[in-house]
Amino acid sequence: MTHRQARVLVVGDEASARRDLELALCDEGFIVQSADDVRGALETLAQDRAEVVMVDLAMGDRHELLRALRLREVDVATIVVVAAVDVASSYAAVREGAAGYLTKPVDSVALVLGVERALETRALRREINALRARREQFAMEARRSLRAREALLATVAHDVRAQLAAVTMVTSSLTRGDLPDEHRKRLALVPRAVKRIERIVGDLLDIGRLEAGKLPLDLELAHASTVVEDVAGLLQPIAAERNVSVTTSASDFEVRCARPRIVQALERLGSSAVRGTPRNGSIRLRAELRDDRGWFAVEGGTDGGARREDREPMLEQSGMGASDEAASIDLVIAERIIEAHGGTLEVERGRTMLRFDLPLSGPSAAAAASTVAGKDASAASW
């Protein structure tokens, strides 16, 4: 349909002015209908839809018609016709939903341009509404998919944990018997393997909850130094296996966070760093105040768990690469937790450092900044 075949409803309370608009539009090839009041306009629209409604009514009736069209979500573009001295009321009409306005006397060129613009506005609005509907549909499908995946993961996790419990029970009974030392050593490896599998299962469940927005974040004030020391303690077993030393450096400031989750995120970054650090190496956990943000970091001795060639993929995909699936899962979980707190996970170029920032706890920010500046200004820089 070309614009000259579009349907236009002219609504005017003055017969002669309404008739002039009808004739001018008909001469331009539009299909024209008319009504003399709000009720007549709504009845006409209910029976025979129009693309454009041209309103030449007194201010009160005009407001009533525009409001009725908006509340009923009638799919039309509205043009108001006002006197030249009444332009201010036309602005109010536009705020009420009109696509534009024309001032009297209306010449044929302005009339056609006004209707064409109104039709373009209507087409654009319809396209936006269609896109919104598609977005809502995609969002609904995504939520449905997340729920299905979460249910599947929960079922699989339950089954896997049940089998692991059986394996643990059988292993425990075997170790109580009379076995050669070689067999006993091999059986001793089973509980460690079971714990690793249980952790992977828990990780997969956590990722699903994080992506579905169902992982609770109970915010509280947490001392950065305590968080760092707790994480260092959690890293000791895996670090001892590789003979990697873990040192800490933390300023005294507070952040508002879900403390167990932030400990979990920092511990996952530390685990990745330990796995990426050669034996007899070292990593350092740091917490510093900078630019009114609390920064936490894991600094590796050689590559900190993120090889140079893997840094960009890590930032883009939140993973360490296919060669280290455990590190990839660790980083996915850490990044999701950090983002849920309004922070960002970064890798500093030229240095072997994984770091993230968190907002401070309001009034403590200034005090923390003063403490850092007073104790050791150089410690605040990375």
C-alpha positions as a Markdown table, in Angstrom:
| # | Residue | x | y | z |
|---|---|---|---|---|
| 1 | Met | 0.0 | 0.0 | 0.0 |
| 2 | Thr | 1.4 | 3.4 | -1.0 |
| 3 | His | 0.9 | 6.4 | 1.3 |
| 4 | Arg | -1.7 | 7.8 | -1.1 |
| 5 | Gln | -3.9 | 4.8 | -0.5 |
| 6 | Ala | -3.6 | 5.1 | 3.3 |
| 7 | Arg | -6.8 | 5.6 | 5.4 |
| 8 | Val | -7.1 | 8.9 | 7.2 |
| 9 | Leu | -9.8 | 9.7 | 9.7 |
| 10 | Val | -10.5 | 13.4 | 10.1 |
| 11 | Val | -12.1 | 14.4 | 13.4 |
| 12 | Gly | -13.3 | 18.0 | 13.7 |
| 13 | Asp | -16.0 | 19.9 | 15.5 |
| 14 | Glu | -16.2 | 22.6 | 12.8 |
| 15 | Ala | -18.0 | 21.3 | 9.7 |
| 16 | Ser | -16.4 | 23.6 | 7.2 |
| 17 | Ala | -12.9 | 23.1 | 8.5 |
| 18 | Arg | -13.4 | 19.4 | 8.6 |
| 19 | Arg | -14.8 | 19.4 | 5.0 |
| 20 | Asp | -11.8 | 21.4 | 3.8 |
| 21 | Leu | -9.4 | 18.8 | 5.2 |
| 22 | Glu | -11.4 | 15.9 | 3.7 |
| 23 | Leu | -11.3 | 17.5 | 0.2 |
| 24 | Ala | -7.6 | 18.3 | 0.4 |
| 25 | Leu | -6.8 | 14.7 | 1.4 |
| 26 | Cys | -9.0 | 13.2 | -1.2 |
| 27 | Asp | -7.4 | 15.3 | -3.9 |
| 28 | Glu | -4.0 | 13.8 | -2.8 |
| 29 | Gly | -5.4 | 10.3 | -3.2 |
| 30 | Phe | -5.9 | 9.3 | 0.5 |
| 31 | Ile | -8.9 | 7.3 | 1.6 |
| 32 | Val | -10.8 | 9.6 | 4.0 |
| 33 | Gln | -13.4 | 9.2 | 6.7 |
| 34 | Ser | -14.7 | 11.8 | 9.1 |
| 35 | Ala | -16.2 | 12.2 | 12.5 |
| 36 | Asp | -17.4 | 15.3 | 14.4 |
| 37 | Asp | -16.6 | 14.3 | 18.0 |
| 38 | Val | -14.7 | 11.9 | 20.2 |
| 39 | Arg | -17.5 | 9.3 | 20.4 |
| 40 | Gly | -17.9 | 9.3 | 16.6 |
| 41 | Ala | -14.2 | 8.9 | 16.1 |
| 42 | Leu | -13.9 | 5.9 | 18.4 |
| 43 | Glu | -16.9 | 4.2 | 16.9 |
| 44 | Thr | -15.5 | 4.7 | 13.4 |
| 45 | Leu | -12.1 | 3.3 | 14.4 |
| 46 | Ala | -13.8 | 0.3 | 16.0 |
| 47 | Gln | -15.5 | -0.6 | 12.7 |
| 48 | Asp | -13.0 | 0.5 | 10.1 |
| 49 | Arg | -9.4 | 0.9 | 11.1 |
| 50 | Ala | -7.4 | 3.9 | 9.9 |
| 51 | Glu | -3.7 | 4.5 | 9.8 |
| 52 | Val | -3.8 | 8.2 | 10.6 |
| 53 | Val | -6.2 | 10.3 | 12.7 |
| 54 | Met | -6.2 | 14.0 | 12.1 |
| 55 | Val | -7.7 | 15.8 | 15.1 |
| 56 | Asp | -9.1 | 19.3 | 14.9 |
| 57 | Leu | -11.0 | 19.6 | 18.2 |
| 58 | Ala | -11.1 | 22.0 | 21.1 |
| 59 | Met | -8.4 | 21.4 | 23.7 |
| 60 | Gly | -10.6 | 19.4 | 26.2 |
| 61 | Asp | -12.0 | 17.0 | 23.5 |
| 62 | Arg | -8.6 | 16.7 | 21.9 |
| 63 | His | -7.1 | 15.6 | 25.2 |
| 64 | Glu | -9.9 | 13.1 | 25.7 |
| 65 | Leu | -9.5 | 11.5 | 22.3 |
| 66 | Leu | -5.7 | 11.3 | 22.6 |
| 67 | Arg | -6.0 | 9.7 | 26.0 |
| 68 | Ala | -8.7 | 7.2 | 24.8 |
| 69 | Leu | -6.5 | 6.2 | 21.8 |
| 70 | Arg | -3.5 | 5.7 | 24.1 |
| 71 | Leu | -5.4 | 3.7 | 26.7 |
| 72 | Arg | -7.1 | 1.5 | 24.1 |
| 73 | Glu | -3.7 | 1.0 | 22.3 |
| 74 | Val | -5.3 | 1.9 | 19.0 |
| 75 | Asp | -2.7 | 1.3 | 16.2 |
| 76 | Val | -2.9 | 4.8 | 14.6 |
| 77 | Ala | -0.6 | 7.8 | 14.3 |
| 78 | Thr | -2.3 | 11.1 | 15.4 |
| 79 | Ile | -1.8 | 14.6 | 14.0 |
| 80 | Val | -3.3 | 17.6 | 15.8 |
| 81 | Val | -4.4 | 20.7 | 13.9 |
| 82 | Val | -4.1 | 23.9 | 15.9 |
| 83 | Ala | -4.3 | 27.6 | 15.4 |
| 84 | Ala | -1.0 | 29.4 | 14.8 |
| 85 | Val | -1.4 | 31.3 | 18.1 |
| 86 | Asp | -2.0 | 28.0 | 20.0 |
| 87 | Val | 1.3 | 26.2 | 19.3 |
| 88 | Ala | 2.0 | 25.6 | 23.0 |
| 89 | Ser | -1.0 | 23.3 | 23.2 |
| 90 | Ser | 0.4 | 21.3 | 20.3 |
| 91 | Tyr | 3.5 | 20.5 | 22.3 |
| 92 | Ala | 1.2 | 19.2 | 25.0 |
| 93 | Ala | -0.6 | 17.0 | 22.4 |
| 94 | Val | 2.7 | 15.6 | 21.3 |
| 95 | Arg | 3.5 | 14.7 | 24.9 |
| 96 | Glu | 0.2 | 12.9 | 25.1 |
| 97 | Gly | 1.1 | 10.7 | 22.1 |
| 98 | Ala | 0.4 | 12.7 | 18.9 |
| 99 | Ala | 2.9 | 12.0 | 16.1 |
| 100 | Gly | 3.0 | 15.7 | 15.1 |
| 101 | Tyr | 1.0 | 18.8 | 14.6 |
| 102 | Leu | -0.1 | 21.2 | 11.8 |
| 103 | Thr | -1.0 | 24.9 | 12.1 |
| 104 | Lys | -3.9 | 26.6 | 10.4 |
| 105 | Pro | -4.3 | 27.4 | 7.7 |
| 106 | Val | -3.0 | 24.1 | 6.4 |
| 107 | Asp | -1.7 | 24.1 | 2.8 |
| 108 | Ser | -1.7 | 20.9 | 0.7 |
| 109 | Val | 2.1 | 20.5 | 0.8 |
| 110 | Ala | 2.3 | 20.6 | 4.6 |
| 111 | Leu | -0.8 | 18.4 | 4.8 |
| 112 | Val | 0.8 | 15.6 | 2.7 |
| 113 | Leu | 4.2 | 15.9 | 4.5 |
| 114 | Gly | 2.4 | 15.7 | 7.8 |
| 115 | Val | 0.5 | 12.6 | 6.9 |
| 116 | Glu | 3.6 | 10.9 | 5.4 |
| 117 | Arg | 5.6 | 11.6 | 8.6 |
| 118 | Ala | 2.7 | 10.2 | 10.7 |
| 119 | Leu | 2.7 | 7.1 | 8.6 |
| 120 | Glu | 6.4 | 6.7 | 8.9 |
| 121 | Thr | 6.1 | 7.2 | 12.7 |
| 122 | Arg | 3.4 | 4.5 | 12.8 |
| 123 | Ala | 5.5 | 2.1 | 10.7 |
| 124 | Leu | 8.5 | 2.6 | 13.0 |
| 125 | Arg | 6.4 | 2.2 | 16.1 |
| 126 | Arg | 5.0 | -1.1 | 14.8 |
| 127 | Glu | 8.5 | -2.3 | 14.0 |
| 128 | Ile | 9.7 | -1.4 | 17.5 |
| 129 | Asn | 6.8 | -3.2 | 19.0 |
| 130 | Ala | 7.5 | -6.3 | 16.9 |
| 131 | Leu | 11.1 | -6.2 | 18.0 |
| 132 | Arg | 10.0 | -5.9 | 21.6 |
| 133 | Ala | 7.7 | -8.9 | 21.2 |
| 134 | Arg | 10.5 | -10.9 | 19.7 |
| 135 | Arg | 12.8 | -9.9 | 22.5 |
| 136 | Glu | 10.2 | -11.0 | 25.1 |
| 137 | Gln | 9.8 | -14.3 | 23.2 |
| 138 | Phe | 13.5 | -14.9 | 23.1 |
| 139 | Ala | 13.8 | -14.0 | 26.8 |
| 140 | Met | 10.9 | -16.4 | 27.6 |
| 141 | Glu | 12.6 | -19.2 | 25.6 |
| 142 | Ala | 15.9 | -18.5 | 27.3 |
| 143 | Arg | 14.3 | -18.7 | 30.8 |
| 144 | Arg | 12.6 | -21.9 | 29.8 |
| 145 | Ser | 15.9 | -23.3 | 28.6 |
| 146 | Leu | 17.7 | -22.3 | 31.8 |
| 147 | Arg | 15.0 | -23.9 | 33.9 |
| 148 | Ala | 15.2 | -27.1 | 31.9 |
| 149 | Arg | 19.0 | -27.1 | 32.1 |
| 150 | Glu | 18.9 | -26.4 | 35.8 |
| 151 | Ala | 16.5 | -29.3 | 36.4 |
| 152 | Leu | 18.7 | -31.6 | 34.3 |
| 153 | Leu | 21.8 | -30.6 | 36.2 |
| 154 | Ala | 20.1 | -31.2 | 39.5 |
| 155 | Thr | 19.0 | -34.7 | 38.4 |
| 156 | Val | 22.4 | -35.6 | 37.1 |
| 157 | Ala | 24.1 | -34.2 | 40.2 |
| 158 | His | 21.9 | -36.2 | 42.5 |
| 159 | Asp | 22.6 | -39.4 | 40.6 |
| 160 | Val | 26.4 | -38.8 | 40.4 |
| 161 | Arg | 26.6 | -38.0 | 44.1 |
| 162 | Ala | 24.6 | -41.1 | 44.9 |
| 163 | Gln | 27.2 | -43.2 | 42.9 |
| 164 | Leu | 30.1 | -41.4 | 44.5 |
| 165 | Ala | 28.7 | -42.2 | 48.0 |
| 166 | Ala | 28.5 | -45.8 | 47.0 |
| 167 | Val | 32.1 | -45.7 | 45.8 |
| 168 | Thr | 33.3 | -44.0 | 49.0 |
| 169 | Met | 31.5 | -46.7 | 51.1 |
| 170 | Val | 33.0 | -49.6 | 49.1 |
| 171 | Thr | 36.5 | -48.0 | 49.2 |
| 172 | Ser | 36.2 | -47.5 | 53.0 |
| 173 | Ser | 35.3 | -51.1 | 53.5 |
| 174 | Leu | 38.1 | -52.4 | 51.4 |
| 175 | Thr | 40.7 | -50.4 | 53.2 |
| 176 | Arg | 39.7 | -52.1 | 56.5 |
| 177 | Gly | 40.8 | -55.4 | 55.0 |
| 178 | Asp | 44.2 | -57.0 | 54.7 |
| 179 | Leu | 45.7 | -55.6 | 51.5 |
| 180 | Pro | 49.1 | -55.3 | 50.0 |
| 181 | Asp | 50.6 | -51.8 | 50.4 |
| 182 | Glu | 50.5 | -51.1 | 46.7 |
| 183 | His | 46.7 | -51.7 | 46.6 |
| 184 | Arg | 46.2 | -49.7 | 49.8 |
| 185 | Lys | 48.1 | -46.7 | 48.2 |
| 186 | Arg | 45.9 | -46.9 | 45.1 |
| 187 | Leu | 42.7 | -47.0 | 47.2 |
| 188 | Ala | 43.9 | -44.0 | 49.1 |
| 189 | Leu | 43.6 | -42.0 | 45.8 |
| 190 | Val | 39.9 | -42.7 | 45.5 |
| 191 | Pro | 38.7 | -40.3 | 48.2 |
| 192 | Arg | 40.7 | -37.4 | 46.6 |
| 193 | Ala | 39.2 | -38.3 | 43.1 |
| 194 | Val | 35.7 | -38.4 | 44.7 |
| 195 | Lys | 36.2 | -34.9 | 46.2 |
| 196 | Arg | 37.3 | -33.5 | 42.8 |
| 197 | Ile | 34.3 | -34.9 | 41.1 |
| 198 | Glu | 32.0 | -33.6 | 43.8 |
| 199 | Arg | 33.5 | -30.2 | 43.4 |
| 200 | Ile | 33.0 | -30.3 | 39.6 |
| 201 | Val | 29.4 | -31.2 | 40.1 |
| 202 | Gly | 28.9 | -28.4 | 42.6 |
| 203 | Asp | 30.6 | -26.0 | 40.1 |
| 204 | Leu | 28.2 | -27.0 | 37.3 |
| 205 | Leu | 25.3 | -26.4 | 39.6 |
| 206 | Asp | 26.7 | -23.0 | 40.7 |
| 207 | Ile | 27.2 | -21.9 | 37.1 |
| 208 | Gly | 23.6 | -22.8 | 36.3 |
| 209 | Arg | 22.3 | -20.9 | 39.3 |
| 210 | Leu | 24.5 | -17.9 | 38.5 |
| 211 | Glu | 23.3 | -17.7 | 34.9 |
| 212 | Ala | 19.7 | -18.1 | 36.0 |
| 213 | Gly | 20.1 | -15.4 | 38.7 |
| 214 | Lys | 19.2 | -17.8 | 41.5 |
| 215 | Leu | 22.4 | -17.8 | 43.5 |
| 216 | Pro | 21.7 | -15.8 | 46.6 |
| 217 | Leu | 23.9 | -12.9 | 47.5 |
| 218 | Asp | 23.5 | -11.9 | 51.1 |
| 219 | Leu | 25.5 | -8.7 | 51.3 |
| 220 | Glu | 27.5 | -7.8 | 54.4 |
| 221 | Leu | 30.6 | -5.8 | 55.3 |
| 222 | Ala | 33.8 | -7.8 | 54.9 |
| 223 | His | 37.4 | -6.8 | 55.8 |
| 224 | Ala | 39.6 | -7.3 | 52.7 |
| 225 | Ser | 42.5 | -8.6 | 54.8 |
| 226 | Thr | 40.3 | -11.3 | 56.4 |
| 227 | Val | 39.1 | -12.4 | 53.0 |
| 228 | Val | 42.6 | -12.7 | 51.7 |
| 229 | Glu | 43.9 | -14.7 | 54.7 |
| 230 | Asp | 40.9 | -17.0 | 54.5 |
| 231 | Val | 41.6 | -17.7 | 50.8 |
| 232 | Ala | 45.3 | -18.3 | 51.5 |
| 233 | Gly | 44.3 | -21.0 | 54.0 |
| 234 | Leu | 42.0 | -22.6 | 51.5 |
| 235 | Leu | 44.7 | -22.7 | 48.9 |
| 236 | Gln | 47.3 | -24.4 | 51.1 |
| 237 | Pro | 46.4 | -28.0 | 50.3 |
| 238 | Ile | 46.6 | -27.6 | 46.5 |
| 239 | Ala | 49.6 | -25.4 | 46.8 |
| 240 | Ala | 51.4 | -28.0 | 49.0 |
| 241 | Glu | 50.8 | -30.7 | 46.4 |
| 242 | Arg | 52.8 | -28.6 | 43.9 |
| 243 | Asn | 55.2 | -27.1 | 46.5 |
| 244 | Val | 53.9 | -23.6 | 45.6 |
| 245 | Ser | 54.2 | -20.9 | 48.3 |
| 246 | Val | 51.2 | -18.6 | 48.9 |
| 247 | Thr | 51.9 | -15.1 | 50.3 |
| 248 | Thr | 49.5 | -12.3 | 51.1 |
| 249 | Ser | 49.4 | -8.5 | 51.1 |
| 250 | Ala | 46.3 | -6.6 | 52.1 |
| 251 | Ser | 45.3 | -3.1 | 53.1 |
| 252 | Asp | 42.7 | -2.6 | 55.9 |
| 253 | Phe | 39.4 | -1.6 | 54.2 |
| 254 | Glu | 35.9 | -3.0 | 53.9 |
| 255 | Val | 33.7 | -4.0 | 51.0 |
| 256 | Arg | 30.0 | -4.7 | 50.9 |
| 257 | Cys | 29.7 | -8.2 | 49.4 |
| 258 | Ala | 28.4 | -11.7 | 49.8 |
| 259 | Arg | 31.5 | -12.7 | 51.7 |
| 260 | Pro | 31.4 | -16.5 | 51.1 |
| 261 | Arg | 30.9 | -15.9 | 47.4 |
| 262 | Ile | 33.8 | -13.4 | 47.1 |
| 263 | Val | 36.0 | -15.9 | 49.1 |
| 264 | Gln | 34.9 | -18.5 | 46.6 |
| 265 | Ala | 35.7 | -16.3 | 43.6 |
| 266 | Leu | 39.2 | -15.4 | 44.9 |
| 267 | Glu | 39.9 | -19.0 | 45.8 |
| 268 | Arg | 39.0 | -20.1 | 42.3 |
| 269 | Leu | 41.4 | -17.5 | 40.8 |
| 270 | Gly | 44.0 | -18.6 | 43.2 |
| 271 | Ser | 43.5 | -22.3 | 42.3 |
| 272 | Ser | 43.9 | -21.4 | 38.6 |
| 273 | Ala | 47.1 | -19.5 | 39.4 |
| 274 | Val | 48.5 | -22.4 | 41.5 |
| 275 | Arg | 47.9 | -24.9 | 38.6 |
| 276 | Gly | 49.6 | -22.5 | 36.2 |
| 277 | Thr | 52.6 | -21.9 | 38.4 |
| 278 | Pro | 55.6 | -24.3 | 38.1 |
| 279 | Arg | 56.6 | -26.4 | 41.1 |
| 280 | Asn | 58.6 | -24.6 | 43.7 |
| 281 | Gly | 57.1 | -21.3 | 42.5 |
| 282 | Ser | 55.0 | -18.8 | 44.3 |
| 283 | Ile | 51.8 | -16.8 | 44.1 |
| 284 | Arg | 50.7 | -13.7 | 46.0 |
| 285 | Leu | 47.2 | -12.7 | 47.0 |
| 286 | Arg | 46.7 | -8.9 | 47.2 |
| 287 | Ala | 44.0 | -6.5 | 48.4 |
| 288 | Glu | 44.4 | -2.8 | 47.8 |
| 289 | Leu | 42.4 | 0.4 | 47.6 |
| 290 | Arg | 42.5 | 2.4 | 44.4 |
| 291 | Asp | 40.2 | 5.0 | 42.9 |
| 292 | Asp | 37.5 | 4.4 | 45.5 |
| 293 | Arg | 37.3 | 0.8 | 44.6 |
| 294 | Gly | 38.5 | -2.3 | 46.5 |
| 295 | Trp | 40.9 | -4.4 | 44.2 |
| 296 | Phe | 41.7 | -8.0 | 44.8 |
| 297 | Ala | 44.4 | -9.8 | 42.8 |
| 298 | Val | 46.2 | -13.0 | 42.3 |
| 299 | Glu | 49.8 | -12.5 | 41.2 |
| 300 | Gly | 51.7 | -15.6 | 39.9 |
| 301 | Gly | 55.4 | -16.3 | 40.1 |
| 302 | Thr | 55.8 | -17.3 | 36.4 |
| 303 | Asp | 52.4 | -17.2 | 34.6 |
| 304 | Gly | 49.9 | -16.9 | 37.5 |
| 305 | Gly | 47.6 | -19.5 | 35.9 |
| 306 | Ala | 47.1 | -17.5 | 32.7 |
| 307 | Arg | 49.6 | -18.1 | 30.0 |
| 308 | Arg | 50.3 | -15.1 | 27.7 |
| 309 | Glu | 48.7 | -16.7 | 24.7 |
| 310 | Asp | 45.6 | -17.5 | 26.7 |
| 311 | Arg | 45.0 | -14.1 | 28.2 |
| 312 | Glu | 42.7 | -12.6 | 25.5 |
| 313 | Pro | 40.6 | -15.8 | 25.1 |
| 314 | Met | 40.2 | -15.8 | 28.9 |
| 315 | Leu | 38.8 | -12.3 | 28.9 |
| 316 | Glu | 36.5 | -13.1 | 26.0 |
| 317 | Gln | 35.3 | -16.5 | 27.0 |
| 318 | Ser | 36.0 | -16.6 | 30.7 |
| 319 | Gly | 38.2 | -19.7 | 30.2 |
| 320 | Met | 41.8 | -20.9 | 30.3 |
| 321 | Gly | 41.6 | -22.8 | 27.1 |
| 322 | Ala | 40.7 | -26.4 | 26.3 |
| 323 | Ser | 44.0 | -27.6 | 27.8 |
| 324 | Asp | 42.9 | -26.8 | 31.3 |
| 325 | Glu | 39.2 | -27.5 | 31.9 |
| 326 | Ala | 39.4 | -27.1 | 35.7 |
| 327 | Ala | 40.9 | -23.6 | 35.4 |
| 328 | Ser | 38.3 | -22.8 | 32.8 |
| 329 | Ile | 35.5 | -23.7 | 35.2 |
| 330 | Asp | 37.2 | -21.8 | 38.0 |
| 331 | Leu | 37.4 | -18.7 | 36.0 |
| 332 | Val | 33.8 | -18.9 | 34.7 |
| 333 | Ile | 32.5 | -19.2 | 38.3 |
| 334 | Ala | 34.8 | -16.4 | 39.5 |
| 335 | Glu | 33.8 | -14.0 | 36.7 |
| 336 | Arg | 30.0 | -14.7 | 37.2 |
| 337 | Ile | 30.3 | -14.0 | 41.0 |
| 338 | Ile | 32.3 | -10.8 | 40.4 |
| 339 | Glu | 29.9 | -9.5 | 37.8 |
| 340 | Ala | 27.0 | -10.2 | 40.1 |
| 341 | His | 28.7 | -7.9 | 42.7 |
| 342 | Gly | 29.1 | -5.1 | 40.1 |
| 343 | Gly | 32.8 | -5.8 | 39.6 |
| 344 | Thr | 35.0 | -6.7 | 36.6 |
| 345 | Leu | 37.6 | -9.4 | 36.1 |
| 346 | Glu | 40.8 | -8.2 | 34.4 |
| 347 | Val | 44.2 | -9.4 | 33.3 |
| 348 | Glu | 47.0 | -6.8 | 33.3 |
| 349 | Arg | 49.1 | -6.8 | 30.2 |
| 350 | Gly | 52.7 | -7.4 | 30.6 |
| 351 | Arg | 52.2 | -8.8 | 34.1 |
| 352 | Thr | 51.0 | -12.1 | 35.4 |
| 353 | Met | 48.0 | -10.9 | 37.4 |
| 354 | Leu | 44.4 | -11.8 | 37.6 |
| 355 | Arg | 42.4 | -9.1 | 39.4 |
| 356 | Phe | 38.9 | -7.8 | 40.1 |
| 357 | Asp | 37.3 | -4.7 | 41.8 |
| 358 | Leu | 34.4 | -4.3 | 44.1 |
| 359 | Pro | 32.6 | -1.1 | 45.3 |
| 360 | Leu | 33.4 | 0.0 | 48.8 |
| 361 | Ser | 31.0 | 0.0 | 51.7 |
| 362 | Gly | 30.1 | 3.7 | 51.6 |
| 363 | Pro | 31.4 | 5.7 | 54.6 |
| 364 | Ser | 34.4 | 3.3 | 55.0 |
| 365 | Ala | 35.8 | 4.4 | 51.6 |
| 366 | Ala | 37.2 | 7.7 | 52.8 |
| 367 | Ala | 38.6 | 6.2 | 56.0 |
| 368 | Ala | 40.2 | 3.3 | 54.0 |
| 369 | Ala | 41.7 | 5.8 | 51.5 |
| 370 | Ser | 43.2 | 7.8 | 54.4 |
| 371 | Thr | 44.6 | 4.6 | 56.0 |
| 372 | Val | 46.2 | 3.5 | 52.8 |
| 373 | Ala | 47.7 | 6.9 | 52.2 |
| 374 | Gly | 49.0 | 7.1 | 55.7 |
| 375 | Lys | 50.5 | 3.7 | 55.9 |
| 376 | Asp | 52.1 | 3.1 | 52.5 |
| 377 | Ala | 51.1 | 5.2 | 49.5 |
| 378 | Ser | 53.2 | 3.0 | 47.2 |
| 379 | Ala | 51.2 | -0.1 | 48.2 |
| 380 | Ala | 48.1 | 1.4 | 46.6 |
| 381 | Ser | 49.6 | 1.1 | 43.1 |
| 382 | Trp | 49.7 | -2.1 | 41.2 |
